[in-house]
Amino acid sequence: MQGDCPGCSSELAAGAADGVLRCAHCAGTFVPRPLLESFLATVPAEAADSA
């Protein structure tokens, strides 16, 4: 999985099995949207409201 870093627009390299993208230039980590949405779907709504 490849993408562009939202922080510095450099190319991101796929992380380990977790699927998180890591930027070698600004050390940022970004979760791909489908992965983020699937994670949020597992979090109870009450927990999201209190955050």
PQR file of N, CA, C, O and H, with PARSE charges and radii, in Angstrom:
ATOM      1  N   MET A   1       0.856  -1.197   0.000 -0.4000 1.5000
ATOM      2  CA  MET A   1       0.000   0.000   0.000 -0.0000 2.0000
ATOM      3  C   MET A   1       0.891   1.247   0.000  0.5500 1.7000
ATOM      4  O   MET A   1       1.789   1.375   0.833 -0.5500 1.4000
ATOM      5  N   GLN A   2       0.641   2.142  -0.919 -0.4000 1.5000
ATOM      6  CA  GLN A   2       1.432   3.365  -1.014 -0.0000 2.0000
ATOM      7  C   GLN A   2       0.508   4.577  -0.954  0.5500 1.7000
ATOM      8  O   GLN A   2      -0.691   4.469  -1.214 -0.5500 1.4000
ATOM      9  H   GLN A   2      -0.088   2.038  -1.596  0.4000 1.0000
ATOM     10  N   GLY A   3       1.074   5.724  -0.610 -0.4000 1.5000
ATOM     11  CA  GLY A   3       0.278   6.940  -0.560 -0.0000 2.0000
ATOM     12  C   GLY A   3       1.183   8.131  -0.364  0.5500 1.7000
ATOM     13  O   GLY A   3       2.402   7.985  -0.288 -0.5500 1.4000
ATOM     14  H   GLY A   3       2.048   5.811  -0.398  0.4000 1.0000
ATOM     15  N   ASP A   4       0.597   9.309  -0.282 -0.4000 1.5000
ATOM     16  CA  ASP A   4       1.376  10.514  -0.039 -0.0000 2.0000
ATOM     17  C   ASP A   4       1.135  10.983   1.381  0.5500 1.7000
ATOM     18  O   ASP A   4       0.010  10.937   1.880 -0.5500 1.4000
ATOM     19  H   ASP A   4      -0.394   9.428  -0.344  0.4000 1.0000
ATOM     20  N   CYS A   5       2.202  11.435   2.031 -0.4000 1.5000
ATOM     21  CA  CYS A   5       2.110  11.900   3.410 -0.0000 2.0000
ATOM     22  C   CYS A   5       1.336  13.214   3.479  0.5500 1.7000
ATOM     23  O   CYS A   5       1.689  14.167   2.784 -0.5500 1.4000
ATOM     24  H   CYS A   5       3.115  11.473   1.626  0.4000 1.0000
ATOM     25  N   PRO A   6       0.284  13.288   4.305 -0.5600 1.5000
ATOM     26  CA  PRO A   6      -0.461  14.540   4.450  0.2800 2.0000
ATOM     27  C   PRO A   6       0.391  15.634   5.083  0.5500 1.7000
ATOM     28  O   PRO A   6       0.105  16.820   4.918 -0.5500 1.4000
ATOM     29  N   GLY A   7       1.433  15.240   5.804 -0.4000 1.5000
ATOM     30  CA  GLY A   7       2.274  16.215   6.492 -0.0000 2.0000
ATOM     31  C   GLY A   7       3.294  16.871   5.583  0.5500 1.7000
ATOM     32  O   GLY A   7       3.481  18.086   5.639 -0.5500 1.4000
ATOM     33  H   GLY A   7       1.665  14.276   5.938  0.4000 1.0000
ATOM     34  N   CYS A   8       3.965  16.073   4.734 -0.4000 1.5000
ATOM     35  CA  CYS A   8       5.029  16.654   3.907 -0.0000 2.0000
ATOM     36  C   CYS A   8       4.965  16.208   2.449  0.5500 1.7000
ATOM     37  O   CYS A   8       5.859  16.533   1.668 -0.5500 1.4000
ATOM     38  H   CYS A   8       3.813  15.086   4.689  0.4000 1.0000
ATOM     39  N   SER A   9       3.917  15.466   2.070 -0.4000 1.5000
ATOM     40  CA  SER A   9       3.684  15.030   0.689 -0.0000 2.0000
ATOM     41  C   SER A   9       4.723  14.060   0.138  0.5500 1.7000
ATOM     42  O   SER A   9       4.756  13.803  -1.065 -0.5500 1.4000
ATOM     43  H   SER A   9       3.191  15.202   2.704  0.4000 1.0000
ATOM     44  N   SER A  10       5.577  13.517   1.016 -0.4000 1.5000
ATOM     45  CA  SER A  10       6.523  12.509   0.557 -0.0000 2.0000
ATOM     46  C   SER A  10       5.799  11.179   0.410  0.5500 1.7000
ATOM     47  O   SER A  10       4.711  10.989   0.953 -0.5500 1.4000
ATOM     48  H   SER A  10       5.551  13.725   1.994  0.4000 1.0000
ATOM     49  N   GLU A  11       6.408  10.268  -0.324 -0.4000 1.5000
ATOM     50  CA  GLU A  11       5.792   8.962  -0.500 -0.0000 2.0000
ATOM     51  C   GLU A  11       5.866   8.174   0.798  0.5500 1.7000
ATOM     52  O   GLU A  11       6.903   8.140   1.461 -0.5500 1.4000
ATOM     53  H   GLU A  11       7.292  10.423  -0.766  0.4000 1.0000
ATOM     54  N   LEU A  12       4.756   7.543   1.151 -0.4000 1.5000
ATOM     55  CA  LEU A  12       4.704   6.751   2.370 -0.0000 2.0000
ATOM     56  C   LEU A  12       4.998   5.292   2.058  0.5500 1.7000
ATOM     57  O   LEU A  12       4.658   4.789   0.987 -0.5500 1.4000
ATOM     58  H   LEU A  12       3.914   7.571   0.612  0.4000 1.0000
ATOM     59  N   ALA A  13       5.629   4.628   3.003 -0.4000 1.5000
ATOM     60  CA  ALA A  13       5.870   3.194   2.865 -0.0000 2.0000
ATOM     61  C   ALA A  13       4.914   2.464   3.786  0.5500 1.7000
ATOM     62  O   ALA A  13       4.628   2.923   4.893 -0.5500 1.4000
ATOM     63  H   ALA A  13       5.905   5.036   3.873  0.4000 1.0000
ATOM     64  N   ALA A  14       4.426   1.334   3.326 -0.4000 1.5000
ATOM     65  CA  ALA A  14       3.507   0.564   4.154 -0.0000 2.0000
ATOM     66  C   ALA A  14       4.226   0.066   5.390  0.5500 1.7000
ATOM     67  O   ALA A  14       5.403  -0.291   5.343 -0.5500 1.4000
ATOM     68  H   ALA A  14       4.658   0.961   2.428  0.4000 1.0000
ATOM     69  N   GLY A  15       3.501   0.046   6.493 -0.4000 1.5000
ATOM     70  CA  GLY A  15       4.071  -0.427   7.743 -0.0000 2.0000
ATOM     71  C   GLY A  15       4.066  -1.942   7.800  0.5500 1.7000
ATOM     72  O   GLY A  15       3.972  -2.615   6.774 -0.5500 1.4000
ATOM     73  H   GLY A  15       2.545   0.336   6.531  0.4000 1.0000
ATOM     74  N   ALA A  16       4.167  -2.462   8.987 -0.4000 1.5000
ATOM     75  CA  ALA A  16       4.160  -3.907   9.184 -0.0000 2.0000
ATOM     76  C   ALA A  16       2.749  -4.442   8.948  0.5500 1.7000
ATOM     77  O   ALA A  16       1.972  -3.840   8.208 -0.5500 1.4000
ATOM     78  H   ALA A  16       4.244  -1.916   9.821  0.4000 1.0000
ATOM     79  N   ALA A  17       2.427  -5.543   9.560 -0.4000 1.5000
ATOM     80  CA  ALA A  17       1.129  -6.179   9.358 -0.0000 2.0000
ATOM     81  C   ALA A  17      -0.038  -5.311   9.824  0.5500 1.7000
ATOM     82  O   ALA A  17      -1.187  -5.581   9.473 -0.5500 1.4000
ATOM     83  H   ALA A  17       3.059  -6.032  10.161  0.4000 1.0000
ATOM     84  N   ASP A  18       0.244  -4.268  10.615 -0.4000 1.5000
ATOM     85  CA  ASP A  18      -0.830  -3.399  11.105 -0.0000 2.0000
ATOM     86  C   ASP A  18      -1.410  -2.525   9.999  0.5500 1.7000
ATOM     87  O   ASP A  18      -2.499  -1.973  10.155 -0.5500 1.4000
ATOM     88  H   ASP A  18       1.177  -4.048  10.900  0.4000 1.0000
ATOM     89  N   GLY A  19      -0.691  -2.394   8.882 -0.4000 1.5000
ATOM     90  CA  GLY A  19      -1.197  -1.623   7.756 -0.0000 2.0000
ATOM     91  C   GLY A  19      -1.052  -0.122   7.886  0.5500 1.7000
ATOM     92  O   GLY A  19      -1.516   0.622   7.022 -0.5500 1.4000
ATOM     93  H   GLY A  19       0.194  -2.843   8.756  0.4000 1.0000
ATOM     94  N   VAL A  20      -0.407   0.340   8.966 -0.4000 1.5000
ATOM     95  CA  VAL A  20      -0.226   1.776   9.163 -0.0000 2.0000
ATOM     96  C   VAL A  20       0.888   2.273   8.250  0.5500 1.7000
ATOM     97  O   VAL A  20       1.926   1.625   8.116 -0.5500 1.4000
ATOM     98  H   VAL A  20      -0.030  -0.265   9.668  0.4000 1.0000
ATOM     99  N   LEU A  21       0.667   3.430   7.620 -0.4000 1.5000
ATOM    100  CA  LEU A  21       1.675   4.013   6.738 -0.0000 2.0000
ATOM    101  C   LEU A  21       2.613   4.890   7.552  0.5500 1.7000
ATOM    102  O   LEU A  21       2.178   5.657   8.411 -0.5500 1.4000
ATOM    103  H   LEU A  21      -0.176   3.956   7.729  0.4000 1.0000
ATOM    104  N   ARG A  22       3.918   4.766   7.269 -0.4000 1.5000
ATOM    105  CA  ARG A  22       4.898   5.549   8.015 -0.0000 2.0000
ATOM    106  C   ARG A  22       5.720   6.407   7.055  0.5500 1.7000
ATOM    107  O   ARG A  22       6.175   5.931   6.015 -0.5500 1.4000
ATOM    108  H   ARG A  22       4.271   4.143   6.571  0.4000 1.0000
ATOM    109  N   CYS A  23       5.903   7.666   7.414 -0.4000 1.5000
ATOM    110  CA  CYS A  23       6.677   8.575   6.576 -0.0000 2.0000
ATOM    111  C   CYS A  23       8.109   8.649   7.089  0.5500 1.7000
ATOM    112  O   CYS A  23       8.337   8.948   8.261 -0.5500 1.4000
ATOM    113  H   CYS A  23       5.533   8.052   8.259  0.4000 1.0000
ATOM    114  N   ALA A  24       9.072   8.378   6.213 -0.4000 1.5000
ATOM    115  CA  ALA A  24      10.476   8.408   6.609 -0.0000 2.0000
ATOM    116  C   ALA A  24      11.010   9.836   6.705  0.5500 1.7000
ATOM    117  O   ALA A  24      12.062  10.065   7.301 -0.5500 1.4000
ATOM    118  H   ALA A  24       8.886   8.135   5.261  0.4000 1.0000
ATOM    119  N   HIS A  25      10.291  10.797   6.121 -0.4000 1.5000
ATOM    120  CA  HIS A  25      10.788  12.164   6.087 -0.0000 2.0000
ATOM    121  C   HIS A  25      10.381  12.980   7.307  0.5500 1.7000
ATOM    122  O   HIS A  25      11.205  13.703   7.868 -0.5500 1.4000
ATOM    123  H   HIS A  25       9.436  10.611   5.637  0.4000 1.0000
ATOM    124  N   CYS A  26       9.121  12.875   7.725 -0.4000 1.5000
ATOM    125  CA  CYS A  26       8.682  13.676   8.871 -0.0000 2.0000
ATOM    126  C   CYS A  26       8.305  12.799  10.061  0.5500 1.7000
ATOM    127  O   CYS A  26       7.783  13.290  11.063 -0.5500 1.4000
ATOM    128  H   CYS A  26       8.452  12.288   7.270  0.4000 1.0000
ATOM    129  N   ALA A  27       8.575  11.485   9.944 -0.4000 1.5000
ATOM    130  CA  ALA A  27       8.322  10.537  11.034 -0.0000 2.0000
ATOM    131  C   ALA A  27       6.853  10.447  11.422  0.5500 1.7000
ATOM    132  O   ALA A  27       6.526   9.997  12.521 -0.5500 1.4000
ATOM    133  H   ALA A  27       8.999  11.087   9.131  0.4000 1.0000
ATOM    134  N   GLY A  28       5.969  10.871  10.526 -0.4000 1.5000
ATOM    135  CA  GLY A  28       4.541  10.781  10.813 -0.0000 2.0000
ATOM    136  C   GLY A  28       4.022   9.382  10.541  0.5500 1.7000
ATOM    137  O   GLY A  28       4.584   8.644   9.732 -0.5500 1.4000
ATOM    138  H   GLY A  28       6.235  11.237   9.634  0.4000 1.0000
ATOM    139  N   THR A  29       2.946   9.025  11.223 -0.4000 1.5000
ATOM    140  CA  THR A  29       2.289   7.752  10.944 -0.0000 2.0000
ATOM    141  C   THR A  29       0.835   8.046  10.622  0.5500 1.7000
ATOM    142  O   THR A  29       0.204   8.884  11.266 -0.5500 1.4000
ATOM    143  H   THR A  29       2.490   9.624  11.880  0.4000 1.0000
ATOM    144  N   PHE A  30       0.316   7.361   9.637 -0.4000 1.5000
ATOM    145  CA  PHE A  30      -1.039   7.624   9.182 -0.0000 2.0000
ATOM    146  C   PHE A  30      -1.769   6.317   8.951  0.5500 1.7000
ATOM    147  O   PHE A  30      -1.219   5.380   8.374 -0.5500 1.4000
ATOM    148  H   PHE A  30       0.829   6.681   9.114  0.4000 1.0000
ATOM    149  N   VAL A  31      -3.008   6.260   9.403 -0.4000 1.5000
ATOM    150  CA  VAL A  31      -3.815   5.059   9.224 -0.0000 2.0000
ATOM    151  C   VAL A  31      -4.658   5.237   7.963  0.5500 1.7000
ATOM    152  O   VAL A  31      -5.401   6.213   7.860 -0.5500 1.4000
ATOM    153  H   VAL A  31      -3.456   7.021   9.872  0.4000 1.0000
ATOM    154  N   PRO A  32      -4.560   4.318   7.003 -0.5600 1.5000
ATOM    155  CA  PRO A  32      -5.381   4.417   5.789  0.2800 2.0000
ATOM    156  C   PRO A  32      -6.862   4.482   6.142  0.5500 1.7000
ATOM    157  O   PRO A  32      -7.307   3.813   7.074 -0.5500 1.4000
ATOM    158  N   ARG A  33      -7.623   5.279   5.410 -0.4000 1.5000
ATOM    159  CA  ARG A  33      -9.031   5.509   5.739 -0.0000 2.0000
ATOM    160  C   ARG A  33      -9.866   4.235   5.922  0.5500 1.7000
ATOM    161  O   ARG A  33     -10.616   4.151   6.895 -0.5500 1.4000
ATOM    162  H   ARG A  33      -7.262   5.823   4.653  0.4000 1.0000
ATOM    163  N   PRO A  34      -9.770   3.244   5.032 -0.5600 1.5000
ATOM    164  CA  PRO A  34     -10.576   2.025   5.249  0.2800 2.0000
ATOM    165  C   PRO A  34     -10.247   1.341   6.571  0.5500 1.7000
ATOM    166  O   PRO A  34     -11.134   0.820   7.248 -0.5500 1.4000
ATOM    167  N   LEU A  35      -8.963   1.347   6.933 -0.4000 1.5000
ATOM    168  CA  LEU A  35      -8.543   0.729   8.188 -0.0000 2.0000
ATOM    169  C   LEU A  35      -9.079   1.535   9.365  0.5500 1.7000
ATOM    170  O   LEU A  35      -9.526   0.967  10.361 -0.5500 1.4000
ATOM    171  H   LEU A  35      -8.243   1.770   6.383  0.4000 1.0000
ATOM    172  N   LEU A  36      -9.032   2.869   9.247 -0.4000 1.5000
ATOM    173  CA  LEU A  36      -9.531   3.742  10.300 -0.0000 2.0000
ATOM    174  C   LEU A  36     -11.030   3.555  10.493  0.5500 1.7000
ATOM    175  O   LEU A  36     -11.507   3.455  11.624 -0.5500 1.4000
ATOM    176  H   LEU A  36      -8.670   3.331   8.438  0.4000 1.0000
ATOM    177  N   GLU A  37     -11.773   3.507   9.390 -0.4000 1.5000
ATOM    178  CA  GLU A  37     -13.225   3.338   9.487 -0.0000 2.0000
ATOM    179  C   GLU A  37     -13.595   1.990  10.096  0.5500 1.7000
ATOM    180  O   GLU A  37     -14.545   1.900  10.874 -0.5500 1.4000
ATOM    181  H   GLU A  37     -11.386   3.588   8.471  0.4000 1.0000
ATOM    182  N   SER A  38     -12.851   0.945   9.746 -0.4000 1.5000
ATOM    183  CA  SER A  38     -13.155  -0.369  10.310 -0.0000 2.0000
ATOM    184  C   SER A  38     -12.850  -0.382  11.801  0.5500 1.7000
ATOM    185  O   SER A  38     -13.540  -1.052  12.569 -0.5500 1.4000
ATOM    186  H   SER A  38     -12.079   1.019   9.114  0.4000 1.0000
ATOM    187  N   PHE A  39     -11.821   0.355  12.216 -0.4000 1.5000
ATOM    188  CA  PHE A  39     -11.498   0.455  13.639 -0.0000 2.0000
ATOM    189  C   PHE A  39     -12.583   1.231  14.376  0.5500 1.7000
ATOM    190  O   PHE A  39     -13.037   0.808  15.439 -0.5500 1.4000
ATOM    191  H   PHE A  39     -11.261   0.900  11.592  0.4000 1.0000
ATOM    192  N   LEU A  40     -13.001   2.361  13.819 -0.4000 1.5000
ATOM    193  CA  LEU A  40     -14.027   3.179  14.462 -0.0000 2.0000
ATOM    194  C   LEU A  40     -15.343   2.427  14.582  0.5500 1.7000
ATOM    195  O   LEU A  40     -16.109   2.649  15.520 -0.5500 1.4000
ATOM    196  H   LEU A  40     -12.632   2.706  12.955  0.4000 1.0000
ATOM    197  N   ALA A  41     -15.604   1.541  13.635 -0.4000 1.5000
ATOM    198  CA  ALA A  41     -16.842   0.764  13.669 -0.0000 2.0000
ATOM    199  C   ALA A  41     -16.866  -0.201  14.853  0.5500 1.7000
ATOM    200  O   ALA A  41     -17.935  -0.644  15.273 -0.5500 1.4000
ATOM    201  H   ALA A  41     -14.983   1.360  12.872  0.4000 1.0000
ATOM    202  N   THR A  42     -15.688  -0.526  15.392 -0.4000 1.5000
ATOM    203  CA  THR A  42     -15.620  -1.453  16.522 -0.0000 2.0000
ATOM    204  C   THR A  42     -15.685  -0.729  17.862  0.5500 1.7000
ATOM    205  O   THR A  42     -15.833  -1.362  18.907 -0.5500 1.4000
ATOM    206  H   THR A  42     -14.819  -0.166  15.051  0.4000 1.0000
ATOM    207  N   VAL A  43     -15.572   0.605  17.831 -0.4000 1.5000
ATOM    208  CA  VAL A  43     -15.593   1.387  19.068 -0.0000 2.0000
ATOM    209  C   VAL A  43     -17.031   1.777  19.402  0.5500 1.7000
ATOM    210  O   VAL A  43     -17.736   2.310  18.546 -0.5500 1.4000
ATOM    211  H   VAL A  43     -15.452   1.119  16.982  0.4000 1.0000
ATOM    212  N   PRO A  44     -17.478   1.518  20.634 -0.5600 1.5000
ATOM    213  CA  PRO A  44     -18.842   1.905  21.028  0.2800 2.0000
ATOM    214  C   PRO A  44     -19.052   3.411  20.879  0.5500 1.7000
ATOM    215  O   PRO A  44     -18.129   4.192  21.107 -0.5500 1.4000
ATOM    216  N   ALA A  45     -20.257   3.817  20.501 -0.4000 1.5000
ATOM    217  CA  ALA A  45     -20.562   5.232  20.288 -0.0000 2.0000
ATOM    218  C   ALA A  45     -20.346   6.043  21.562  0.5500 1.7000
ATOM    219  O   ALA A  45     -19.940   7.203  21.492 -0.5500 1.4000
ATOM    220  H   ALA A  45     -21.007   3.182  20.316  0.4000 1.0000
ATOM    221  N   GLU A  46     -20.612   5.451  22.723 -0.4000 1.5000
ATOM    222  CA  GLU A  46     -20.453   6.178  23.981 -0.0000 2.0000
ATOM    223  C   GLU A  46     -19.001   6.610  24.176  0.5500 1.7000
ATOM    224  O   GLU A  46     -18.741   7.713  24.657 -0.5500 1.4000
ATOM    225  H   GLU A  46     -20.942   4.508  22.780  0.4000 1.0000
ATOM    226  N   ALA A  47     -18.060   5.750  23.808 -0.4000 1.5000
ATOM    227  CA  ALA A  47     -16.645   6.071  23.966 -0.0000 2.0000
ATOM    228  C   ALA A  47     -16.250   7.224  23.049  0.5500 1.7000
ATOM    229  O   ALA A  47     -15.447   8.074  23.434 -0.5500 1.4000
ATOM    230  H   ALA A  47     -18.271   4.854  23.418  0.4000 1.0000
ATOM    231  N   ALA A  48     -16.805   7.260  21.845 -0.4000 1.5000
ATOM    232  CA  ALA A  48     -16.477   8.317  20.897 -0.0000 2.0000
ATOM    233  C   ALA A  48     -17.058   9.654  21.353  0.5500 1.7000
ATOM    234  O   ALA A  48     -16.445  10.700  21.136 -0.5500 1.4000
ATOM    235  H   ALA A  48     -17.457   6.570  21.533  0.4000 1.0000
ATOM    236  N   ASP A  49     -18.228   9.628  21.978 -0.4000 1.5000
ATOM    237  CA  ASP A  49     -18.861  10.866  22.425 -0.0000 2.0000
ATOM    238  C   ASP A  49     -18.098  11.519  23.572  0.5500 1.7000
ATOM    239  O   ASP A  49     -18.063  12.746  23.672 -0.5500 1.4000
ATOM    240  H   ASP A  49     -18.725   8.778  22.153  0.4000 1.0000
ATOM    241  N   SER A  50     -17.490  10.715  24.433 -0.4000 1.5000
ATOM    242  CA  SER A  50     -16.809  11.264  25.597 -0.0000 2.0000
ATOM    243  C   SER A  50     -15.419  11.791  25.262  0.5500 1.7000
ATOM    244  O   SER A  50     -14.820  12.504  26.067 -0.5500 1.4000
ATOM    245  H   SER A  50     -17.519   9.719  24.351  0.4000 1.0000
ATOM    246  N   ALA A  51     -14.902  11.452  24.092 -0.4000 1.5000
ATOM    247  CA  ALA A  51     -13.558  11.869  23.720 -0.0000 2.0000
ATOM    248  C   ALA A  51     -13.512  13.350  23.359  0.5500 1.7000
ATOM    249  O   ALA A  51     -12.450  13.871  23.020 -0.5500 1.4000
ATOM    250  H   ALA A  51     -15.389  10.872  23.438  0.4000 1.0000
TER
END
